[in-house]
């Protein structure tokens, strides 16, 4: 592995000065790590038991800066951008969550980490679930936040909600429609999935829209959703073959979003689930109520 000047810093210099998101502590370093046939952009900082933070769609690993700063006091914090997202390489394939779980296994292997807590949001939930189901001995605690798991619990009911039309939106014609209009497309997510759109501020919108406007980035994003049918097959197979998860699981929902449904989802595939609600928040928990999110996650990870 080779330490590199943070690519995110270079990108930020190219953006308007206002396009800033909360910064990671200066003690964090970035690495470009080869993993499972692709290259992941990874932030690493702190000392102690490892914790892996996985972001979702419409954001990158940058979303976790406030939580990473709080956890680094007593954890080694690892925050990758998922395959094809953020500053990770645009992989030509492999957006099913089983493959991305293998990305995470390879990443932890490279860092010589045998076990870790895993905290995830949105698409990150799905990668975290696939990783945990296949590597149960490597996950000490699991936190999943405000997004469904393909094929698990009330998945078919979730699909009937008109708000998730984007699950089936993709393909070359859709990419042509969105090309050059990435901000318009992403604003729809940030507005409709928040309790108050003002809480997903303009600086964050400019920042993430620039990242999702990179060549191939929207293709990779659409591919995350296009893989859901395969994810359903894989996830149901994991559960049928090995049964429910046994480690402690925290299922957090935004009060104005998934709320207690997160616990319902996880109880279909985990035996030890704690329900949690992020108050006064929609889907974008780190933008809408970071203090409550950090408190809930820290308390769960530090519980004996």
N, C-alpha and C positions, 0 to 999 in steps of 0.2 A: 504494500500500500504506500502511496506517496501523498504527503500533505500538499494541498494546493491552495492558492489564494481563493477565498470563497467566491465562487461564480456568482452567487447572489449579490455580493457587493458590487461586482462589475455591472450586473443588470440594473441594480438600484441607481448607480451613477448615471445610467442612460435614461432614467425616467425623470419626470418632473419632481422637484424637491418635495412636493407634498405627498408623493406616492410612497409613504412609509407605513410599514406595519410594525407592531411591537418587536423590538430587536431582541435577539438572543444575547445572553451575557457574553462578555468578551472572552471568557474562559472556554466557551464552546469553539471547537474546531470543525472544519468541514473536510470531508474526504469523498473522493469518487471511488467507489468500491465495486469491483467486478463481482457479480452474483448471478449464478444460474443463467449464463449466456447474455446478460445485459449489464449495464453499469448504473448504479444507484448513487444519487447525491445524498449524502448523509451528514447530519450534524451530531456531534458527540461531545458530551461534557459531564462533569461531576464524577463522584466516586461513591462506591457502595454497590448494593445489589442492582442488577441491571433492570431497566424498564424501557420497553420499546413502545414508541408513540406512532400511531398510524393515522394519517389524515384521510379526508374524503374528497369527493368531487366538488369543484368550485373553489377549492383552496389547495394548499400544498403543506408540507411540513412546517412552513412558516407559522401556521395557525397556532402551533403548540408553544410558542415562545413564553407566554406567561406561566404555563404549567411546567415547562422545562426548567425555568428559573427557580420555581418553588421546589421541584423534585431534586435538583442537582445537589442540594445540601446533604442529602443522604442516599442518593442513587447515582449510578452511572446511566445517563440518559442517552438513548439512541433514537434519532429521528430521521428516517429516510423519506425522500419523495418516492412515491410508488412508481412502478414501471411506467414509463411514458408520460409521467406527470411532473410538474415543476421543472427542476433542473436535472432530473434523471434522463437517461437516454430514451429516445423514442424507439422502442422495440417494434419490430415488424409484426409480432404476434405474441401470444402468451398472456392475454388479459383475463382469462379465466382465473378464478381466485385460488384454485389448486396450484397453478403455476406460480402465481404471485406469493403464495405461502412458501413455495420452494425458494423464491427470492429471499424471503426473510430468514429461512433456515440457513441458506448460504451466507447471508450477511452476518448472522450471529456466529456461524462457524469461523468466518474470517476474523472476527473480533475475539474469538476464543471465549465466547459466552455460552455456557451450558444451559442456564436457566434464566428466565426473565419474567417480570410482570409485563402484561401487554395491555395498553390502553388504546382504544380505537374509536373512530367517528365515521359515520356514513359508509362509503365504499371501504374504508379501513376496517369497519366491523366485519365485512365479508372476508377480507384477507385474514384478519385475526382469527375468525372462526375456523376457516380452512386450515390455518397453521395450527391452532390449538387442537383441533380434532385429530390431526395427524401426528402431533408432537406433544402429547399430553404431559409427559414427564418434563418437558422444557418450560412449561408455563406454570408459574406459582399462583398468580391471580390474573383474572381477565376482567377488563372494563369495556363494555360496549355502549356506545352513545348514539341514540336517536337515528336509527336506520334499521330496516328489516334485514333478515338473512334469507337469501333465496332458498325456497323449498322448506323452510322451517317455520313451525307455528302457523300463524294466520297469513301466510304468504299469498294465497289466492285471494283473500279479502283485500289485502294491500293493493294488489294489482287492479282491483276494480275502482280504486280512488282516482278520479280524473286528474288530480294534482300530479300523478306520477306518469303522465303520458310520455315523458322523456325516456322512460324505460324502453320504449319501442321506437324511439326517434334516432335514426342513424342512416348510414349508407352514403355512397358518394354524392347523391343528389342533395342530401341534407347537409353534407359538408360544404357543398357549393353555396347553399343558401346562407350558411353561417359565416363563410369566409369573409373577413373584413368587418364582420358584425358581431364578433365574439362578445364584446361588452354588452350588446343588446340581449344576446342569448343568456349570458350569465346573470344580468340584472334580474331576469325573470326568477331565477333560483333565489338570489339574495333577497328579493322583495317578497315573493310569495311564501317562502319558507321561514320568514322571521316573524316574531311577534310585533316588532316595530322596525320597518326597513331602515330607519335612521341609525339604528345600532350597528348596521353593517356599513361603516363609514366610507366616505368617498376615497380616502387614501387607500383603504384595503381594496376597494373595487378597481382602482387604477392599477394597483400592484398585481392583483391576480389576473386581471384581464390581459395585462402585458405578458404574463407567463403562459396563459392559455392561447395567446396569439402566436406563439412560436410555431415554426413550421412543423406540422405533424401532431401538434399537441391536441387539437380538437379531434383528429382521427383517433388518437389514443383514448381520449375521453369517451367518445362514442363506443369504442371497442370494450370499455369497461362494462357498459350496459348491455351490449350485444352478447356478451358472454353469460348473461344470467341464466339462459336455458341450460347451458352446461353446468353452471354452478348449482342449479337445482338438483341435477342428477348426482353430482359429486357430493353435495351436502347430505342428501338423503341416504346416499351410500355410506358415508362416514358414520351416520347415526345408526343405521341398521347393522353395520358390521361391529361397532364397538360400544354402542349404548351412550348414555348421557355422560356429560363431563362431570367430574367430581370436585375439581378445585373451586374455590370461592369465585363467584361471578357477581359483578356489580352491573346492573342494567339501568342506565340513566336515560331518561327522556326529558326533552324540553317541555315545560309546563304547557306551552301553547303549540306543541307538536306531538311527538309520539307519547309523551307522558308515561303512564303506567303500562302502556302496551309493550314497552321494551322488556319489562319483566315477564309479561305473558309470552313474548317471543322466545325468550331465553329459557323459560321453564319447560318449554317443549324439548329442550336438548341439554339441559344442565340441572343437576340435582341440588345445588347450593347457591341459590340466586338471591341477592339483596336488591330490592327495588329502590330507586332513587329518582328524584325529580329536581331538575334545574329550574328554580322559580323565575318567573318573569322573562322567560326565554322561549323562542321558537327553536328552529333547527340549529342555528348558528351559535352554539353554546359559548364558544370562546370569544365571540364578538359581543354577544348580547348580555351574558352574565359570567365573565371570566372568574370573578372572585368566588362565586358559589361553586362553579365547576371545579376550580382548583381545590377548594375546601373539601368537597365531596370525594374527589379522587384521592387526595392525600390521606384523608381519614380512613378510607377503605384499604389503601395500600399499606398503611401503618398498623392496621388492626392485627392483634395477635390471635 
